[in-house]
Amino acid sequence: MKVKLLLLPLLGLFVLGACHQQKGKQGTENKTPAIEKPATLSSQKLPVLQFDETVHDFGKMVQGEIVKYSFHFKNVGEAPLRINRVATSCGCTVGKYPHQPVKPGEESDIEVTFNSSHKMGYQNKSIMILSNTDPNRVVLRIKAMVIVPQNK
């Protein structure tokens, strides 16, 4: 009895499948028109953010020192580059960036300041650049070895 109850729904699926295939052969099925792919970002003229380097190592520093470094970049794309935001992984790191568009072929800097107060040991901080490029995120890194001064 249980076998018959299980076979009944399966038989119904086979019949429906056969009916659907038969309609397809007769050409009466509904055809969906082809959907055109939208233009991709890569087909548009976009800015391209090119850095001289994406990682800077400050080396050893004494706890409490404040250091700065400028990441130099160039817009090697075909449209004005707009940096929307610079996000850092820690409140001890601040990034300054140009708020005006950087035209194709122009160069500029993102200045990063690292405050080593209350830090010790190896530090690895990230600075995320959000812009109108594709991809729209670039991650810069700064590193340092913070030495705690010995009290005499």
Secondary structure, 3 states (H helix, E strand, C coil): CHHHHHHHHHHHHHHHHHHHHHHHHHCCCCCCCCCCCCCCHHHCCCCCEEECCCEEEEEEEECCCEEEEEEEEEECCCCCECEEEEEECCCCEEEECCCCCECCCCEEEEEEEEECCCCCEEEEEEEEEEECCCCCEEEEEEEEEEECCCCC
